Amino acid sequence: MALDIKHDTENQQFTAYMDNQEIGELAYALPADKVMDFQHTYIEDQYRGKGLAGELIQHGLDHAKQNGFEVRATCTAVATYLKKNPQA
């Protein structure tokens, strides 16, 4: 089962899909020019504990980095991920 992640710019989130079913999201805000504040991470209960939140967070961080955004982590899951993965 591969995780498919789509960027929804209108709703400011990265949406995670498994077998064409939405299983989670990583929501963000753009509080200033070139600043991406990750505010909320969610994975459906039955998919937790499999590293999918980390994969979703890394995808969002990669997008921010590739597009020259400064990252802020209001979301505790993202802040924890960054502490554990300082190279992210």
Protein Blocks (a to p, Z undefined) as FASTA:
>chain_A
ZZdddddfknopadddeehiafbdcddddfbghiacdfbdcddfklgonlmmmmmmmmmm
mmmmmnopacddfblklmmmmmmmmmZZ
